[in-house]
C-alpha cells in the first residue's frame, strides 16, 4: 500500500471514529479524539457501548490494525486532525508551529551535531508539541525530549500525540517561568506575537530564565517576531544576555511565510565568545530554489568556518 494512501486511511479512520462517537456521546471534538486515541492504543474498544456498536467501531479501526506507517506520516495525519479540532472548537491554531520551521530547526541542530550522539532537547512553550515532534522525527539522534505548556487542553493533546507517536516526552504543565530544568543541549521555542506588560516583555523573560539551563556551548533556537529587538529600549536584555551567552545567528524567514507579523530565527550559544562572526541570512521564498540553495550554502559555509572547523 502506498505511503500516501496509508496516511489518508489512517486520517480517515480517526475522523470516522470521532464522528461515530459523537453520535453516541455528543461531546466536544477533542474529548472524542482522546477516546479514539485510547481505543487505538488499547487495540480494542474501551467505550461503554452495546456489543453491536462496539463491533461497528471495531470495524472502523480494522484498516489500521496492522498498518505499517512511519511516525512522521502519523504525525502529519494527527496534525490535520488537531487543526480540524481547533476549527471545530473555535480555538486559535497559533500553538501549532509550521512543519517547515521544525524541519529547519532539525537541519540546524544536525549542523551543530555532525556526529551522532545523545541530546537533551527542551521546548519551554510547546503548545501541542508539533515543533518538538517534527524535530525529533527529522533527526537521527537519541533524544531526551522535555516540554512545558500552561494550557490544559494543549497538554492533553500533546500527551495523546506523544502516545500515538510512541515518543517519550517529559511534560511540565505550568507557567514556563516557574520551570527549572537542567543539563540541556538545545532549547527550541516559537514565540507568538506579544507586547510588553507591566514593563516586561515575555520573550525576554523566557530566554533569560531558561538559557541558564543549557550546557556549555548549548544552543537556544527561537522563532521570534521581527520587532523582537525593538522592545529592548535600554539594552538591558542584550547586556544581560551577553554576560554569559553569545548571539551567533539570525535567519530572516521569507516575507511570504507568515501572513502577519514576519518572523526570524535567532540562535544563541551558551558561551561568551569574543569577536565571533554572527550568521546573518535572509531566506528567499522556498519556491525560488536557486536563491534558496544559495542561502543554504551561506549557512553551510558559516558552520564550516565557525562550528565544525578543526
SVG drawing of the C-alpha trace seen along z (x, -y; Angstrom):
<svg xmlns="http://www.w3.org/2000/svg" viewBox="-26 -53 68 61">
<polyline fill="none" stroke="black" stroke-width="0.4" points="0.0,0.0 1.4,-3.4 2.5,-5.6 0.2,-8.5 -2.8,-6.2 -1.9,-4.7 -1.7,-8.2 -5.2,-9.0 -6.6,-5.8 -5.1,-6.5 -6.5,-10.0 -10.0,-8.9 -10.2,-6.1 -9.7,-8.7 -12.2,-11.0 -14.8,-8.2 -14.2,-7.2 -14.8,-10.7 -18.0,-11.0 -19.2,-7.7 -18.5,-8.6 -20.2,-12.0 -23.4,-10.3 -23.2,-8.3 -21.9,-10.9 -22.4,-14.4 -19.1,-15.5 -16.6,-18.1 -14.3,-17.2 -11.1,-16.7 -12.9,-14.7 -13.8,-12.3 -10.3,-12.4 -8.9,-11.3 -11.4,-8.4 -10.3,-7.4 -6.6,-7.5 -7.3,-5.4 -9.1,-2.8 -6.4,-2.6 -3.6,-2.3 -5.5,0.4 -6.2,2.3 -9.9,2.6 -13.0,0.5 -12.9,-0.7 -16.2,-2.7 -19.3,-1.6 -21.3,-0.6 -23.6,2.2 -22.0,5.2 -23.4,4.2 -22.0,0.7 -18.6,2.0 -18.5,4.3 -19.2,1.3 -16.4,-0.7 -14.0,2.2 -14.8,2.4 -13.9,-1.3 -10.5,-0.6 -9.8,2.6 -8.0,1.0 -5.2,-0.3 -4.8,2.7 -1.6,4.0 -0.8,0.8 3.0,0.1 3.1,-3.7 6.2,-5.7 6.0,-8.2 6.3,-11.2 3.3,-10.2 1.3,-9.5 2.3,-13.0 1.1,-14.6 -2.2,-12.8 -2.7,-13.7 -1.7,-17.3 -4.5,-17.6 -7.0,-16.1 -5.8,-18.6 -6.2,-21.5 -9.7,-20.5 -10.4,-20.1 -9.2,-23.7 -11.5,-24.9 -14.5,-22.8 -14.0,-24.2 -13.2,-27.7 -9.7,-27.7 -6.7,-29.6 -4.2,-27.3 -1.3,-29.6 0.0,-26.9 1.0,-24.7 4.4,-25.6 4.5,-25.0 6.3,-21.8 8.8,-23.7 10.1,-25.5 10.5,-22.2 12.5,-20.8 14.6,-23.9 15.4,-23.6 16.2,-20.0 18.6,-20.9 20.4,-23.5 20.7,-21.0 22.2,-18.4 24.8,-21.0 25.8,-21.5 25.9,-17.7 28.0,-16.3 28.5,-13.1 25.6,-11.0 25.1,-11.3 22.6,-11.7 21.0,-15.1 18.6,-16.7 16.0,-18.9 13.5,-21.3 10.6,-23.4 9.5,-25.8 6.4,-26.9 5.4,-23.7 1.8,-24.2 0.6,-20.8 4.2,-19.7 4.4,-19.9 7.7,-21.7 9.3,-19.1 7.8,-16.1 8.8,-17.4 12.4,-18.0 12.6,-14.5 11.3,-12.8 13.9,-14.6 17.0,-13.9 18.9,-10.6 19.8,-11.2 18.9,-9.7 16.8,-12.5 15.5,-13.1 12.6,-15.5 11.1,-17.8 8.2,-20.2 6.4,-22.9 2.9,-24.2 0.5,-26.1 -2.7,-25.4 -4.5,-22.2 -6.1,-21.2 -2.8,-21.7 -1.1,-19.4 -3.7,-16.7 -3.4,-16.9 0.4,-16.8 0.3,-13.8 -2.0,-11.9 0.2,-12.7 3.2,-11.6 1.5,-8.3 0.4,-7.8 3.9,-8.5 5.5,-6.3 7.7,-9.3 8.8,-9.6 8.2,-13.1 8.5,-14.7 5.8,-17.3 5.6,-20.2 2.1,-21.6 2.7,-25.1 3.9,-28.6 7.3,-28.2 8.9,-30.9 8.4,-28.7 10.0,-25.6 13.6,-24.8 15.3,-22.1 19.0,-21.4 21.7,-19.8 20.2,-20.8 21.9,-20.7 19.2,-22.5 16.2,-24.8 13.8,-25.4 10.9,-27.9 8.3,-29.5 7.2,-32.9 3.7,-34.2 3.4,-37.9 3.2,-39.7 3.7,-43.2 5.3,-44.3 3.1,-44.1 4.0,-45.9 7.3,-46.8 8.2,-43.2 8.5,-41.6 7.6,-37.9 10.1,-36.5 12.9,-38.2 11.8,-36.7 11.6,-33.2 15.0,-33.4 16.9,-34.8 15.2,-32.3 15.8,-29.1 19.1,-29.8 20.9,-29.2 19.8,-25.5 22.0,-25.0 25.2,-23.0 28.4,-24.9 28.1,-25.6 24.5,-24.5 22.3,-26.4 18.9,-28.1 16.9,-28.5 13.9,-30.8 11.3,-31.8 10.9,-35.5 8.7,-38.3 10.7,-40.8 10.0,-43.5 11.7,-41.4 14.6,-43.7 12.6,-46.9 11.4,-46.4 14.9,-46.5 15.0,-50.3 17.6,-50.5 19.7,-47.5 19.1,-45.8 18.1,-42.5 21.1,-42.5 23.5,-43.3 22.2,-40.5 22.1,-38.0 25.7,-38.7 27.2,-38.3 27.4,-34.5 26.0,-33.9 26.5,-34.9 24.1,-35.6 25.6,-33.5 22.9,-33.7 19.9,-35.5 17.9,-33.9 15.2,-36.0 12.4,-33.9 10.7,-34.6 8.4,-37.6 5.6,-35.3 6.0,-32.7 3.7,-34.3 0.6,-36.2 1.1,-38.7 4.0,-39.5 7.0,-38.4 9.4,-36.2 13.1,-35.2 15.1,-32.5 17.6,-33.7 20.5,-31.4 22.1,-31.9 25.0,-29.9 25.7,-29.3 29.3,-30.7 30.8,-34.1 32.6,-34.4 34.6,-37.5 34.6,-38.6 32.6,-35.6 31.1,-36.2 27.3,-36.1 25.5,-34.2 23.2,-36.7 21.0,-35.1 17.7,-36.1 15.9,-33.2 14.1,-33.8 10.9,-32.1 11.2,-28.3 9.8,-28.2 12.9,-30.1 15.1,-27.0 18.2,-28.8 18.3,-31.6 17.2,-29.3 20.1,-26.9 22.4,-29.9 21.2,-30.9 21.7,-27.3 25.2,-27.4 25.8,-30.6 24.6,-28.7 26.8,-25.6 29.9,-27.9 29.2,-29.6 29.1,-26.2 32.3,-25.0 34.1,-28.2 32.7,-28.7 31.4,-25.4 32.9,-22.4 36.3,-23.9 39.1,-21.6"/>
</svg>
